[in-house]
Amino acid sequence: MTETVLVTGATSGIGAEFAELFAARGCNLVLVARAPGPLEQAAATLREKWDVDVETVAADLLDDDGLARVLARIRAAGEPAAGGPGAVRGAVTVLVNNAGYGLVKPFADNTLEDEVRHLRIHVEVPLALAHAALQSMRPRGAGTIINVASVAGFTPRGTYGAAKAAMISFSRWANLTYGREGIRVTAVCPGFVHTQFHQRMGADKASVPAALWLDAGLVVREALRDTAAGRAVSIPSLRYKALTALARVAPSSVVARLASRGR
Ligand SMILES: NC(=O)c1ccc[n+]([C@@H]2O[C@H](COP(=O)([O-])OP(=O)(O)OC[C@H]3O[C@@H](n4cnc5c(N)ncnc54)[C@H](OP(=O)(O)O)[C@@H]3O)[C@@H](O)[C@H]2O)c1
């Protein structure tokens, strides 16, 4: 069966890399982001390069109407297809919850409204999309949900770390629970990755040592390997596997100081 992969935040960075690697495997795509221009450009490039079906949904996931349109696409049943009982064409079989952004200031310096929107994009929106995806994947007995979290979820790093920790914890539980029904759930936990993320939040990239930067290609290749192996948590690169193990035993004050880089 041809997979249909819905990627949020598919026009840049890690999301664009997920779209590229799934297209290279012959999967059809549903790309979601706010800006219609880059969305159509990304879709045209992927169609041309990989000869796959690419739909676009221009939607702000923080807007009720935008979220509703993406939920409706996930709930769409698709058409019956060859490939055995339950096989469908067009139904979303893989969800990549990736869209997100950072806040440069610490919690108490932001408005509460900014903090609530930040929490929504990193927790409420991916949970809403995962809920819809699980309801359509469970009757089919198959599916994959990838939640792009962060190594920040293993460290004291403000509300960003707290939100990512919530998605790591949820993914661990969901992978155990729905894995029995054929649905894999993986939290992908990258360290610093060269994307638009830090530039968009106005952060100082120079404060992060060069050795700590990863390429989005490596992050996504390792994420896909870990997802295929049924792992609930993917920490791309040996560097960050080691740093995450250290963070579990090092004093919180030291870990918090290191984790505050890149702001
Ligand atoms: N870069 C890193 O160092 C790093 C490390 C660990 C984890 N992460 C996580 O990786 C994920 C992707 O980040 P990235 O680094 O690839 O960032 P990026 O290059 O800035 O890409 C963000 C993507 O999300 C979309 N987006 C942002 N807000 C949206 C909204 N309200 N509704 C719909 N789409 C929205 C953007 O497109 P539009 O602006 O057109 O909507 C863009 O396609 C995030 O969840 C981030 O927390 C990043």
PDBQT file of the ligand as one rigid body, heavy atoms in Angstrom, charges set to zero:
ROOT
HETATM    1  N1  LIG A 301      16.162  23.552  14.920  1.00  0.00    +0.000 N 
HETATM    2  C1  LIG A 301      16.442  23.005  16.067  1.00  0.00    +0.000 C 
HETATM    3  O1  LIG A 301      17.553  23.213  16.634  1.00  0.00    +0.000 OA
HETATM    4  C2  LIG A 301      15.447  22.087  16.733  1.00  0.00    +0.000 A 
HETATM    5  C3  LIG A 301      15.914  21.229  17.752  1.00  0.00    +0.000 A 
HETATM    6  C4  LIG A 301      15.035  20.363  18.368  1.00  0.00    +0.000 A 
HETATM    7  C5  LIG A 301      13.708  20.348  18.000  1.00  0.00    +0.000 A 
HETATM    8  N2  LIG A 301      13.257  21.191  17.041  1.00  0.00    +0.000 N 
HETATM    9  C6  LIG A 301      11.818  21.140  16.710  1.00  0.00    +0.000 C 
HETATM   10  O2  LIG A 301      11.689  20.834  15.331  1.00  0.00    +0.000 OA
HETATM   11  C7  LIG A 301      10.434  21.307  14.851  1.00  0.00    +0.000 C 
HETATM   12  C8  LIG A 301      10.649  21.990  13.505  1.00  0.00    +0.000 C 
HETATM   13  O3  LIG A 301      11.503  23.097  13.689  1.00  0.00    +0.000 OA
HETATM   14  P1  LIG A 301      12.586  23.571  12.627  1.00  0.00    +0.000 P 
HETATM   15  O4  LIG A 301      13.849  23.714  13.364  1.00  0.00    +0.000 OA
HETATM   16  O5  LIG A 301      12.546  22.741  11.410  1.00  0.00    +0.000 OA
HETATM   17  O6  LIG A 301      12.022  25.057  12.369  1.00  0.00    +0.000 OA
HETATM   18  P2  LIG A 301      11.791  25.949  11.059  1.00  0.00    +0.000 P 
HETATM   19  O7  LIG A 301      12.876  25.757  10.072  1.00  0.00    +0.000 OA
HETATM   20  O8  LIG A 301      11.537  27.320  11.603  1.00  0.00    +0.000 OA
HETATM   21  O9  LIG A 301      10.420  25.364  10.443  1.00  0.00    +0.000 OA
HETATM   22  C9  LIG A 301       9.188  25.516  11.101  1.00  0.00    +0.000 C 
HETATM   23  C10 LIG A 301       8.042  25.072  10.188  1.00  0.00    +0.000 C 
HETATM   24  O10 LIG A 301       6.821  25.141  10.941  1.00  0.00    +0.000 OA
HETATM   25  C11 LIG A 301       5.855  25.937  10.220  1.00  0.00    +0.000 C 
HETATM   26  N3  LIG A 301       5.004  26.590  11.234  1.00  0.00    +0.000 N 
HETATM   27  C12 LIG A 301       5.406  27.411  12.248  1.00  0.00    +0.000 A 
HETATM   28  N4  LIG A 301       4.337  27.843  12.942  1.00  0.00    +0.000 NA
HETATM   29  C13 LIG A 301       3.241  27.282  12.364  1.00  0.00    +0.000 A 
HETATM   30  C14 LIG A 301       1.835  27.371  12.612  1.00  0.00    +0.000 A 
HETATM   31  N5  LIG A 301       1.334  28.141  13.586  1.00  0.00    +0.000 N 
HETATM   32  N6  LIG A 301       0.990  26.653  11.835  1.00  0.00    +0.000 NA
HETATM   33  C15 LIG A 301       1.467  25.898  10.807  1.00  0.00    +0.000 A 
HETATM   34  N7  LIG A 301       2.788  25.775  10.529  1.00  0.00    +0.000 NA
HETATM   35  C16 LIG A 301       3.656  26.478  11.293  1.00  0.00    +0.000 A 
HETATM   36  C17 LIG A 301       6.707  26.884   9.367  1.00  0.00    +0.000 C 
HETATM   37  O11 LIG A 301       6.086  27.374   8.191  1.00  0.00    +0.000 OA
HETATM   38  P3  LIG A 301       5.184  28.738   8.203  1.00  0.00    +0.000 P 
HETATM   39  O12 LIG A 301       5.966  29.779   8.930  1.00  0.00    +0.000 OA
HETATM   40  O13 LIG A 301       4.912  29.044   6.762  1.00  0.00    +0.000 OA
HETATM   41  O14 LIG A 301       3.918  28.350   8.919  1.00  0.00    +0.000 OA
HETATM   42  C18 LIG A 301       7.859  25.942   8.953  1.00  0.00    +0.000 C 
HETATM   43  O15 LIG A 301       7.449  25.129   7.874  1.00  0.00    +0.000 OA
HETATM   44  C19 LIG A 301       9.858  22.194  15.962  1.00  0.00    +0.000 C 
HETATM   45  O16 LIG A 301       8.843  21.481  16.640  1.00  0.00    +0.000 OA
HETATM   46  C20 LIG A 301      11.055  22.442  16.877  1.00  0.00    +0.000 C 
HETATM   47  O17 LIG A 301      10.647  22.667  18.217  1.00  0.00    +0.000 OA
HETATM   48  C21 LIG A 301      14.089  22.058  16.390  1.00  0.00    +0.000 A 
ENDROOT
TORSDOF 0
